C-alpha cells in the first residue's frame, strides 16, 4: 500500500527533477529518486535515497517504487546519440510506467512537450505523444505537463544563446526567426508538478511561462539583459546547422540537431493557452546577467558525468 508521504522523482540530481525534489522536501514529504547517477554526489545528502533505474530488471524497478504514492517523471533524452536514443527512452519510460502501476503508485506526473503528435515526422514529438498514450493506458491517475523551453541556472539553451552573444559579433537565426517560443522557469514547472501531485484528477496542462517571444525577440531579450546586443542575421537552416556543427566540434557537444531546428521553425514550442508559470524570463535574465552565458553548458558532458 502506498504511503501518502513518499514521493519518487526521476533525476533528482539533474535539472528539473532537482527543483521538484526540493519543493517536495520543503513541503515535508519523504523523497526517493530513480537515477542513472547513483554514484553521483547527492546534493540533498541523506534527505533523498537514490535507486538505479534498473530498466532491464522491471521487477526490481517495481520494488524501488513500492510504498510510493506519487511518481514525478522527467526522464528523457534530447537527441539520438551512440550513448542514448529516443527509442530507448520510449521503451524505458513504458517500463517505468508499468512498474509504477504494479507497485501501486497512485499518481504519475509526467513531463512531456508542447504539441506532441503520433503523426509527427520528428521523433522527439512523436515519442512524447506515444508516451502520453501509454501513460493513459495504465489506468493510473496522472497529470501530463507540456513545457516548451525551460530556463534556470542549470539551463542549456538560454545559457548558450548568452554564451554565443558574449563571444560572436553577430547572431544567426534560422530563417526569419519569427516562430514563437514560450519559456517557463524551471521552478515554476516544479511548483506545478507538486501541485498536480496532490490531485487525483487526470489532466493535461500546457506548462508555458507568461511571455511569448519570437525566436529573434528571445535573442534580443537575452542580449539586452547581458549587455551584448548583436546584429541578428537570418540564415538558411542548412547553414545554421552547419555552423552549429563547427561550434559543436570546438566545445565537444551537440549544439542543435536538424530535428530541433525543424520543430522550432514549425512553431512547435508555442501553444495558444494561458500561462501556467509566473516568472518572467526578461526579469530573470536581468537578475542573472552577471553569470548567464559565462561558460558553455554541455549536454554531452552532463550525460557522460552520469
N, C-alpha and C positions, 0 to 999 in steps of 0.2 A: 504493500500500500504506500502511495506517495505521501511524503511529508510536505505539508504546505509551505514549510520554511526552507526547503532545499531547492536551489535553482542551479541549473547547469548552463554554462556559456561555452560555446566553441571559440577557441582562440583568445582566451582572456589575457594572454601575454602579448597579443598583437595590437591591432589598431582599434577598430570599432568595438571588438569584444572586450577590450580593456576598460572602455568607458561604460559599457553595460555592466560589467562586473563591479566597477567602483560604485555605481548607483545602487546596485543590489546590496552591496555591503553597507553602504550608508543608510539603507532602509532597514537594516537589521537582519537580512537574510543570510543563511548559510549558502556558500557558493562553491561549486566544483567546476573544473574546466576539463574539456576534452581538447587535446592539442597534439600537434606534430612535434612540439618542442618541450617534451617532459624534462630534458636536461638543461633547458634554457633558464637563466636567472629568473626567479619568481618575484615580480615587483610587489606582490602582495604578501610575501613572507608566508607565514603559517595560516593566514586567513583563508587561502584558497588551496585546495588539494587538487593536484593535476593527475589526469589519467590519459594514456595514449588513445588515439582514435581507434586502433585495432579494427579497421575496416575489413581486414581479411579474416577476422575472427568475430562474426556477428554475435555469437553467444556471449563472448567476453565483453563486447561493446554494450550489450544489453545489461550486463551485470554492473558496469560502470554507472548506468542510469537508474538502477533500482533505488527507489525512495525519492527520486526527483519529481517535483511537481511541474516545473516549467523548464523547457529547453529553449535557449536562445541560439539560433544557428546563424553564424556569419561565415561559415566555411565556404570557400570558393577559390577559383584561380582566375587571374585576369586575362591570361592568354595561353596558347599552346606552346609548350617548350619540351625539350627532351626529358626534363625532370618532372613535368606535370602537364596534364592535358584537360581540356574541358570535359571530354568523355569520361575521364577518370573521376572528375569532381561530381558529375551527374550520378555515376554509379555509386560512388561513396556516399553521397548525400541520400540517395534512396536507401542504402543500407542503414544509415543513421536514423532516418525516419522510421523504418521498420523496427529497429532496435528500441527506439523510444516507445513505439506502440506496445511492443512486447513487454517492456519494463513497467508499463502502466503510467507513463508520463501523461499528465492531464492536459497540457497546453504546449504548443510549439509556436514560438515567434521566429519567423524565418525572414531573413533579409534577401530580397530579390533585386529587381532593377525596373526602372520605368520602361513601359512599352514592351514587355516580353511577348513573344509570339511563337507558337509552334511552327508557323509558316515562314518565320524569318530566315533569310539567307545567311544571317550572321549567327554563328554557332553560340556565341555568348548569350544573346537574347533568346535563341531557340532553347538552349539548355535551361535557362531560368524558367521559361514557360513550362517545360517538361517537368521541372521540379515542383512548381506550383500545383500542377495537376496531380502529381504523385503525392504531395502532402495532403491535398483534399481527399484523395482516395484512401488514406489511412484511417479516416474517421475520427482522428484526434482533433480536439478543439484547437484552432490555430488562428494566427494573425500573420498576414504577409505584408511586409513593409517594402515599398518600392522607391528607394532613393535613386537619384540621378548621379550626382557627384558629391562626395564628402569632402569637407575641409576641416582642418585642425592642425595642431602642431606636428603630428606624425604623417600628415598628408603627403601624397606624392605629386599629383597633378598640379595643384595650385602652387606648391613649393617650387616645382621645376619650371613652371612658367616664370616665376620670380627669378629663379636661378639663371634662366636664359636671358631675361631682361637685364640682369646685372652684368652680363658678360658680352652680349652682342649689340651692335649698333642699331640693328633693325630686328623686327619680329615678324615672321611669316605665318599667315593663317591659311588654312586650306580653303581654296575657293574664295567666295566673297566674305566669309566669316559671319554671315547674318543668322546662321542657325542658332537656336536657343539652348541655353543651359540653365539649370535651376539648382545650384549647390545648397546643401544643408550642412550645418555644423554638426560634427560627429557627436557631440554631447547632447544635442537636440534629438538626434536619432536614438541615442541611448535612452533618453528620458521617455521617448515614445515607445521604445521596446519594453521598458519596465512597466509603463502604464498599460500596455496591451497584455503583458504577462499576468496582470491582476484580473483580466477579464476572462470570460469563457465563451464569448460570442465570436463566431468566425468573422474575420474582417480582412479586407484588402485596402491598404492605405498608401496613397502616393506621398512618400516621405520627402517632400521638397521644402526648400527654405523660402524666406519671404521675398527674395529678389530674383527676378528673371533677367538674364543678360543675353545679348547675342555673344557669340564667342569673341568677336572683336571687342565688344564692350567689356567683357571679362578681363581680357588682356590689358585694356586701357585702365581699368579699375585697379588692377594689381600694380601696374606701372606707376600710377599716381601715388598709391599707398607707400611704395618703397622709394619714391623719388627718382624713378628711372623711366621717364616717358620716352618711348622709342617710336620711330615711324613704323606703322604696321602695314605690311605689304601683302597683297593677295598672291598666292602661288597655286599652280596646278597641284591637285592632290598627289600625283605621282612624284612631283619634285619635292614636295614637303616630306613625303615618306622617305625618299632617297636621302634628303638632308638629315632626317632623324636617324637613319641607319648609320650615317657617318658619326653623328654625335654619340650614338649608342656604342659604336666601336671604341670611341675615346673614353667613355665612362664605364664600359663593361656592363651595359644594361640594354633592355628593350625599351626604348623611349615611347614608341607608339606603334601599333600594328595597323595593317591595312583595314581590318575589320573595325577597329576603333575609329579610324578616320571615316569609314562609311557610316557607322552608327551616329557619330557626331554630326556629320553633314546631312544625314537623313532626319535630323531633329528628334532622335530617339531619347535624348537626355532632357526632355521637357514634356510636360503634360498640361492640359487645361484643367487645373484643380486648385483648390485653396491650399495655402501653405500649411505644412504640419510643424515647421520649425519657426523659431522667432529670432534667431541670431543672424544679424546682417553680415555678409561677407565683407562688404565695404568697410564697416566699422571694425570688424575683426582684423582685417588686413592692416588697417592703420595702427591698431593697438599692438600688432606683432611685426611691424615693419622692420625693426632692427634685426630680427632673426630670420625673417621669411626669405627663403632663397639663398641664404649664405652658403649652404652646402647642397650638393646634389643628393636627392633621395632615390636610392636604387631599389627597384622591385626585386631584382635577382639577388642582390646582396642580402636583403632581408630573408628571402626564402632559403638561401644557402646557409645562413647562420642558424636556421632551424634544424 
